[in-house]
Amino acid sequence: MTEVSADIVVLTAMDWDSGNAALAALAETLRETGVDYPYRFAGPGNSGLETGLDLDGNGRTGEPRDAQGFGWFTGQAGLAILSRFPLCGVQDLSHVIWAQMPGATLPRWPDGSAFPSEQAQEVQRLSSTSHWIVPAVIDGTRVDLLAWSATPPVFDGPEDRNGLRARDELRLWRHVLDDRIGAVSERFVIIGNSNLDPSDGDGDSAAMQAFLDDPRIIDPRPASVGGAQAADPEQRGDPALDTADWPDGAPGNLRVSYVLPSANLDVAGAGVFWPGQDAPGRALLGEDGLAAGPHRMVWVDLRLEHAAGENFVEGCRPEIREQLVEFR
C-alpha cells in the first residue's frame, strides 16, 4: 500500500475483531512508514456468522459453509476501509435476504426443489461478506464508496449455489443505482472484489460485462505490465487487466477486483500494482509472486471538483447509522 499510497483503500480478506485492533495495528504500521490513514471502518459482516442450519446441502451443520458467508469464525476474511478523508454514516446492506432481492436466482436441487431447503433460503443473506455504502467527505464534497467482496463462483455443485450468489451480489449494486434500496449520492465509486471476470473463469462473465457497460459508471480498465507478462494460454480477456494471479487453468489469472467511478467523475489515471519481471517493485511480490496473496492492488486516480454551495456533514463518524434492507 505504501507503493501506491492511495487516499482511500478498501481491503478484502481482512479479519475483523470486535475492537478493530488488527485494523488499528495495520494503520499504525503504515503511519510509521509515512502513510497515514486516520479514518477507518470495519464491521463484522456475514463471513463466519453462524446460522445453525445446513446451508450447503451436505447434511451437516456448524461447518464454515453453513455460516452466512464462508468462515470458521465471525468476521473471517472481511472488509475494511482506510482513509485520509472522513468517513460518515455507513449504510449496511449486508442483511438483505437473498430470496427477497427482486430477480434473484436461487439454487435448486435436480428435482427443482429449493437448495438446500426452504428453511435455509428463508434466512440466507445475499452478501457473503458485506455490502456497504460509505460516504467519504473530500474537501466538503461527498463521494460514496460502494464496497463489497463476493463469494468465488466455485466450490459448489451442479446447483451452482456460489455462482448464482456471486452474480446476484453484483446485481445488488444495480438495484442501489436504480434507487430500489439504500441511498447513494450522485458521485460514487463501486469498489471491491466481484470474483467475476468479464471474459474468463467459471463465473457469469456476461453479467460482469453487462455491469461494466452500464452508462452510469466508468470502467477505467486498470492495467499492468506484470499481468500482461503472466498471460495464461488460451486466455480470452486482456491479461494486462488481470488483478489476481492464480495457477494456469485453475482458474488462471483473472480480472476480479474493480474500482468503478460514477460517470460524472474525472478519471486521471488507473493501474494494477503488478510490476513487470524486471521492474524495481517486483521484489515486493516475493519470489513466487504471492507474498501478499494472489490478488493485486487496483488503483484509480480521480479529479474531484467541489460542487458550489455543497458542504457535507462535518465531524462525521463512520458508525453504521441505519440498516436499509427493504426494496422499494
C-alpha positions in Angstrom: 0.0 0.0 0.0 2.9 2.3 0.6 4.0 2.0 -3.0 0.6 3.1 -4.3 -0.1 5.5 -1.4 -3.8 5.8 -2.1 -6.0 8.3 -0.3 -8.7 5.6 0.3 -8.0 1.9 0.5 -10.6 -0.9 0.6 -9.1 -4.1 1.9 -10.7 -7.5 1.3 -9.9 -10.7 3.2 -9.1 -8.6 6.4 -10.1 -10.5 9.5 -12.4 -8.4 11.8 -12.2 -8.3 15.6 -14.7 -6.5 17.8 -12.4 -3.7 18.8 -10.8 -3.4 15.3 -7.4 -3.9 17.0 -5.9 -5.6 13.9 -7.0 -2.7 11.7 -5.6 -0.1 14.1 -2.3 -2.0 14.3 -2.1 -2.1 10.5 -2.9 1.7 10.3 -0.1 2.3 12.9 2.4 0.3 10.9 1.5 2.2 7.8 1.8 5.5 9.6 5.3 4.6 10.7 6.2 4.3 7.0 4.8 7.7 6.2 1.3 6.8 5.0 -1.3 8.0 7.5 -5.0 6.8 7.5 -6.7 8.5 10.4 -10.2 7.4 9.4 -11.1 3.7 9.4 -14.1 1.5 9.3 -14.7 -2.3 9.5 -17.7 -4.3 10.6 -18.4 -8.0 11.4 -20.1 -8.8 8.1 -21.6 -12.2 7.2 -18.5 -14.4 6.9 -18.4 -17.0 9.6 -21.8 -15.8 11.1 -23.4 -19.0 12.3 -26.9 -19.9 11.2 -27.5 -23.3 12.9 -28.7 -24.7 9.6 -27.3 -26.8 6.8 -26.7 -24.2 4.1 -24.5 -26.2 1.7 -26.7 -29.3 1.5 -24.2 -31.9 2.8 -26.4 -33.0 5.7 -24.3 -31.4 8.4 -24.4 -28.2 10.4 -21.9 -26.0 12.1 -19.3 -26.0 9.3 -17.8 -23.0 7.6 -20.1 -23.3 4.6 -23.1 -23.3 6.9 -22.4 -19.7 8.0 -24.0 -16.7 6.2 -20.7 -16.4 4.4 -17.9 -19.0 4.4 -15.8 -18.7 7.6 -14.5 -20.5 10.6 -15.3 -17.5 12.8 -17.4 -14.3 12.6 -15.6 -11.7 10.5 -13.0 -14.0 8.9 -11.7 -12.5 5.7 -13.9 -9.5 6.0 -13.9 -5.9 4.6 -12.1 -2.9 5.9 -11.6 0.7 4.8 -8.6 3.0 5.5 -9.0 6.7 4.5 -7.2 10.0 4.7 -10.6 11.7 4.5 -13.5 11.5 7.0 -16.0 8.6 6.6 -19.6 9.3 7.5 -22.7 7.2 8.3 -22.3 3.8 6.8 -25.4 2.2 5.3 -25.1 -1.6 5.8 -27.0 -3.7 3.2 -25.4 -6.9 4.4 -28.7 -8.1 6.0 -30.6 -8.4 2.7 -32.1 -11.9 2.4 -31.1 -13.3 -1.0 -34.6 -14.7 -1.7 -36.1 -11.2 -1.2 -34.0 -9.5 -3.8 -36.0 -8.8 -7.0 -35.0 -11.0 -9.8 -32.9 -13.3 -7.6 -32.0 -16.7 -9.0 -31.8 -19.2 -6.2 -30.1 -22.6 -6.3 -32.3 -25.7 -6.9 -31.9 -29.5 -6.5 -32.2 -31.5 -9.7 -35.9 -32.1 -9.0 -36.5 -28.3 -8.8 -36.9 -28.0 -5.1 -35.2 -25.3 -3.0 -31.5 -26.0 -2.4 -30.7 -27.0 0.3 -34.1 -26.3 1.9 -36.9 -23.8 2.0 -35.9 -23.0 5.6 -32.3 -22.3 4.6 -33.4 -19.9 1.8 -35.6 -18.0 4.2 -32.6 -17.0 6.2 -29.7 -17.0 3.7 -28.3 -13.5 3.3 -27.2 -12.3 -0.1 -23.8 -10.8 1.0 -21.2 -13.4 1.5 -19.1 -10.7 3.2 -20.6 -7.3 3.3 -22.3 -4.6 1.1 -21.6 -1.1 2.4 -22.4 2.4 1.2 -19.8 4.6 2.9 -19.7 8.3 2.3 -16.3 9.9 2.2 -16.0 13.7 2.8 -13.4 15.1 0.5 -13.0 18.9 0.9 -16.6 19.1 1.8 -17.8 17.0 -1.1 -19.5 13.7 -0.6 -18.3 10.7 -2.6 -19.9 7.4 -1.7 -17.9 4.2 -1.6 -20.0 1.1 -2.6 -17.8 -1.6 -1.2 -18.2 -5.4 -1.3 -16.4 -8.7 -1.6 -18.4 -11.5 -3.3 -18.1 -15.3 -3.0 -15.9 -17.2 -5.5 -18.3 -18.7 -8.1 -16.8 -22.2 -7.4 -16.5 -24.7 -4.6 -20.1 -25.9 -5.0 -22.0 -28.5 -7.1 -24.4 -28.6 -10.0 -26.8 -26.4 -8.1 -24.3 -23.6 -8.7 -25.0 -22.0 -5.4 -21.9 -19.9 -5.3 -22.0 -18.9 -9.0 -25.6 -17.7 -8.7 -24.8 -15.9 -5.5 -21.8 -14.0 -6.9 -23.9 -12.8 -9.8 -26.6 -11.6 -7.5 -24.1 -9.9 -5.1 -23.1 -7.8 -8.1 -26.7 -7.2 -9.1 -27.4 -5.7 -5.7 -25.5 -2.6 -6.8 -27.7 -2.2 -9.9 -30.7 -2.1 -7.5 -28.9 0.6 -5.5 -28.2 2.7 -8.6 -31.9 2.2 -9.6 -32.9 3.7 -6.2 -34.6 0.5 -5.2 -32.6 0.1 -2.0 -30.3 2.3 0.0 -29.4 5.9 -0.7 -26.4 6.8 -2.8 -25.2 10.3 -3.8 -24.6 11.5 -7.3 -20.9 10.9 -7.0 -19.8 7.3 -6.1 -17.2 4.7 -6.6 -18.1 1.0 -6.7 -15.1 -0.7 -5.3 -14.2 -4.3 -4.3 -14.0 -7.9 -5.4 -16.8 -9.3 -7.5 -14.9 -12.6 -8.1 -16.2 -12.3 -11.7 -14.1 -11.8 -14.8 -15.9 -10.4 -17.9 -14.2 -12.9 -20.2 -12.7 -15.8 -18.4 -13.2 -18.1 -15.4 -16.1 -20.1 -14.1 -18.4 -17.2 -13.1 -21.1 -15.4 -15.0 -18.9 -13.4 -17.4 -21.8 -11.9 -19.3 -23.2 -10.4 -16.1 -19.9 -8.8 -15.3 -19.5 -7.4 -18.8 -23.1 -6.1 -18.7 -22.4 -4.3 -15.4 -19.2 -2.7 -16.9 -21.3 -1.5 -19.8 -23.7 0.4 -17.6 -23.6 4.1 -18.7 -23.8 5.3 -15.1 -20.3 4.1 -14.4 -16.8 4.4 -15.9 -14.6 1.4 -16.4 -11.0 2.9 -16.3 -9.6 -0.5 -17.4 -6.6 -0.5 -15.0 -3.7 -2.5 -16.4 -0.2 -3.7 -15.6 2.9 -4.9 -17.3 3.2 -7.8 -14.9 -0.3 -9.1 -15.8 0.4 -8.9 -19.5 3.7 -10.9 -19.0 1.9 -13.6 -17.0 -0.8 -14.3 -19.6 -2.3 -17.7 -19.4 -2.6 -20.0 -22.5 -5.9 -19.6 -24.3 -6.9 -16.7 -22.2 -9.8 -14.8 -23.9 -9.6 -11.5 -22.0 -6.8 -8.9 -22.0 -4.2 -10.3 -19.5 -3.0 -6.8 -18.8 -6.3 -6.1 -17.0 -6.0 -9.2 -14.7 -6.0 -8.5 -10.9 -5.3 -12.0 -9.5 -2.5 -14.5 -10.1 -3.9 -18.0 -9.8 -2.5 -21.2 -11.3 -3.0 -21.6 -15.1 -6.4 -23.0 -15.8 -7.4 -23.5 -12.1 -8.8 -20.9 -12.5 -5.9 -19.0 -14.2 -5.2 -15.3 -13.9 -8.4 -13.3 -13.8 -9.8 -9.7 -13.5 -11.9 -9.9 -10.4 -11.3 -6.7 -8.4 -12.7 -3.4 -9.6 -12.7 0.4 -9.0 -15.6 1.8 -11.0 -16.3 5.6 -10.6 -19.6 7.2 -11.4 -19.8 8.7 -14.9 -19.7 12.2 -13.6 -16.2 11.8 -12.1 -13.0 12.6 -14.0 -10.5 9.7 -14.2 -6.9 10.9 -14.3 -5.2 7.6 -14.3 -5.6 3.9 -13.4 -3.5 0.8 -12.9 -2.9 -2.5 -11.2 0.2 -2.9 -9.0 1.7 -5.9 -10.7 5.3 -4.9 -11.7 6.9 -6.4 -14.7 9.6 -9.1 -14.4 12.5 -6.6 -14.4 10.8 -3.7 -12.6 12.2 -2.4 -9.3 9.0 -3.1 -7.4 8.9 -6.7 -8.4 10.6 -7.9 -5.2 7.6 -6.7 -3.2 5.6 -9.6 -4.7 8.1 -12.2 -3.4 10.0 -14.9 -5.2 6.8 -16.8 -6.1 4.7 -13.6 -6.7 2.4 -14.4 -3.8 3.9 -12.6 -0.9 0.6 -10.7 -0.3 -1.6 -13.5 -1.8 -2.8 -13.9 -5.4 -4.7 -10.6 -5.5 -3.1 -7.4 -6.8 -3.9 -3.8 -5.7 -6.1 -1.9 -8.2 -5.9 1.9 -8.2 -7.7 4.7 -9.9 -6.9 8.5 -9.7 -9.9 10.8 -9.7 -10.1 14.6 -10.1 -12.9 16.0 -8.0 -14.4 19.4 -8.4 -16.1 20.8 -5.3 -19.8 21.4 -6.0 -20.9 25.0 -5.5 -22.7 25.5 -2.2 -22.0 21.9 -1.1 -20.8 21.3 2.5 -21.4 17.8 3.6 -21.8 17.0 7.3 -18.8 17.9 9.4 -17.4 15.8 12.2 -18.7 12.6 10.6 -18.2 9.3 12.3 -18.2 6.0 10.3 -20.5 4.0 12.5 -23.5 2.3 10.9 -26.3 4.8 11.1 -29.1 2.8 9.6 -29.7 -0.6 8.1 -31.7 -0.3 4.9 -32.7 -3.8 3.9 -36.1 -3.3 2.2 -36.6 -2.9 -1.5 -38.8 -0.1 -2.7 
